[in-house]
Amino acid sequence: MQTDKTLDRNVAGRTAGRGLTEPAPVRWGLTIVALLFLGLFLFVPLASVFAQALEKGWGAYLEAIREPDALSSVRLTLIAAAVSVPLNLLFGVAAAWGIAKFDFPGKSILITLIDLPFSVSPVISGLIYVLMFGLQGWLGPWLDSHNIKIIFAVPGIILATIFVTFPFVARELIPLMQAQGKEEEEAALVLGANGLQTFLRVTLPNIRWGILYGVILCNARAMGEFGAVSVVSGHIRGATNTIPLHVEILYNEYNYVAAFAVASLLALLALVTLAAKSLVEWRMRGEPM
């Protein structure tokens, strides 16, 4: 009887395995289609960027990157990211803590507002800032009378960048902290820890990789943002152009080598971001590489 049951289980296991595994031709076909898709829409464009950037040699490539307007765009992009990412980190951690660990009126509304930049076009968000802070906007005359410049200046670029990037850290941490529950924090409070001690010694170690993951995505979006920044920047060369805007200007001027040379900086950023993202995902899973 025992032998018959063992045989039945083995047969059932083999049958289940066949049901969950596609035939070899199907597997190979799907793999080939996926590789062709990646090659056509990812690897070929990426290789094309570097090929066009190096078309006239390393000298022309380095000259395009060292050009004053290009350096200004790099500097402004780094400033926008350096300001927006830490602010979004603070907001994301605070919002995730409140949403995941506490119940309060308006919680669902807060979650909806966090997702708002995902549903609003970046161009529309930039236009909103123009309508608020532009010379013909709600606050424009008052700002102009006090010699405060936001639109077509660095503050406007930073504000637009903050708006389009602020969901990334929060949306990464909220499900993570909800899955972890409240038990460890409640135990720490019972043992006499205050709120700050609980956060630093219990909550923060549990979410550190989620924070890093969200910061990586937030930084990549901040450096690559085009739509919202394009509306509020004014396209002033050497003053309010970020890297994507500078690439657009060079391309429109038919300066293709310089355009692709500067664009290669964003491509390198994308590759570094992808590598960092993969590393963080591996650490979060706790699996050997």
Secondary structure in CASP SS format (residue, H / E / C, confidence):
PFRMAT SS
TARGET T0000
AUTHOR 0000-0000-0000
METHOD secondary structure of the structure
MODEL  1
M C 1.00
Q H 1.00
T H 1.00
D H 1.00
K H 1.00
T H 1.00
L H 1.00
D H 1.00
R H 1.00
N H 1.00
V H 1.00
A H 1.00
G H 1.00
R H 1.00
T H 1.00
A H 1.00
G H 1.00
R H 1.00
G H 1.00
L H 1.00
T C 1.00
E C 1.00
P C 1.00
A H 1.00
P H 1.00
V H 1.00
R H 1.00
W H 1.00
G H 1.00
L H 1.00
T H 1.00
I H 1.00
V H 1.00
A H 1.00
L H 1.00
L H 1.00
F H 1.00
L H 1.00
G H 1.00
L H 1.00
F H 1.00
L H 1.00
F H 1.00
V H 1.00
P H 1.00
L H 1.00
A H 1.00
S H 1.00
V H 1.00
F H 1.00
A H 1.00
Q H 1.00
A H 1.00
L C 1.00
E C 1.00
K C 1.00
G H 1.00
W H 1.00
G H 1.00
A H 1.00
Y H 1.00
L H 1.00
E H 1.00
A H 1.00
I H 1.00
R H 1.00
E C 1.00
P H 1.00
D H 1.00
A H 1.00
L H 1.00
S H 1.00
S H 1.00
V H 1.00
R H 1.00
L H 1.00
T H 1.00
L H 1.00
I H 1.00
A H 1.00
A H 1.00
A H 1.00
V H 1.00
S H 1.00
V H 1.00
P H 1.00
L H 1.00
N H 1.00
L H 1.00
L H 1.00
F H 1.00
G H 1.00
V H 1.00
A H 1.00
A H 1.00
A H 1.00
W H 1.00
G H 1.00
I H 1.00
A H 1.00
K H 1.00
F C 1.00
D C 1.00
F C 1.00
P C 1.00
G C 1.00
K H 1.00
S H 1.00
I H 1.00
L H 1.00
I H 1.00
T H 1.00
L H 1.00
I H 1.00
D C 1.00
L H 1.00
P H 1.00
F H 1.00
S H 1.00
V C 1.00
S C 1.00
P H 1.00
V H 1.00
I H 1.00
S H 1.00
G H 1.00
L H 1.00
I H 1.00
Y H 1.00
V H 1.00
L H 1.00
M H 1.00
F H 1.00
G C 1.00
L C 1.00
Q C 1.00
G C 1.00
W C 1.00
L C 1.00
G H 1.00
P H 1.00
W H 1.00
L H 1.00
D H 1.00
S H 1.00
H C 1.00
N C 1.00
I C 1.00
K C 1.00
I C 1.00
I C 1.00
F C 1.00
A C 1.00
V H 1.00
P H 1.00
G H 1.00
I H 1.00
I H 1.00
L H 1.00
A H 1.00
T H 1.00
I H 1.00
F H 1.00
V H 1.00
T H 1.00
F C 1.00
P H 1.00
F H 1.00
V H 1.00
A H 1.00
R H 1.00
E H 1.00
L H 1.00
I H 1.00
P H 1.00
L H 1.00
M H 1.00
Q H 1.00
A H 1.00
Q H 1.00
G C 1.00
K C 1.00
E H 1.00
E H 1.00
E H 1.00
E H 1.00
A H 1.00
A H 1.00
L H 1.00
V H 1.00
L C 1.00
G C 1.00
A C 1.00
N C 1.00
G H 1.00
L H 1.00
Q H 1.00
T H 1.00
F H 1.00
L H 1.00
R H 1.00
V H 1.00
T H 1.00
L H 1.00
P H 1.00
N H 1.00
I H 1.00
R H 1.00
W H 1.00
G H 1.00
I H 1.00
L H 1.00
Y H 1.00
G H 1.00
V H 1.00
I H 1.00
L H 1.00
C H 1.00
N H 1.00
A H 1.00
R H 1.00
A H 1.00
M H 1.00
G H 1.00
E C 1.00
F C 1.00
G H 1.00
A H 1.00
V H 1.00
S H 1.00
V H 1.00
V H 1.00
S H 1.00
G C 1.00
H C 1.00
I C 1.00
R C 1.00
G C 1.00
A C 1.00
T C 1.00
N C 1.00
T C 1.00
I H 1.00
P H 1.00
L H 1.00
H H 1.00
V H 1.00
E H 1.00
I H 1.00
L H 1.00
Y H 1.00
N H 1.00
E C 1.00
Y C 1.00
N C 1.00
Y H 1.00
V H 1.00
A H 1.00
A H 1.00
F H 1.00
A H 1.00
V H 1.00
A H 1.00
S H 1.00
L H 1.00
L H 1.00
A H 1.00
L H 1.00
L H 1.00
A H 1.00
L H 1.00
V H 1.00
T H 1.00
L H 1.00
A H 1.00
A H 1.00
K H 1.00
S H 1.00
L H 1.00
V H 1.00
E H 1.00
W H 1.00
R H 1.00
M H 1.00
R H 1.00
G C 1.00
E C 1.00
P C 1.00
M C 1.00
END
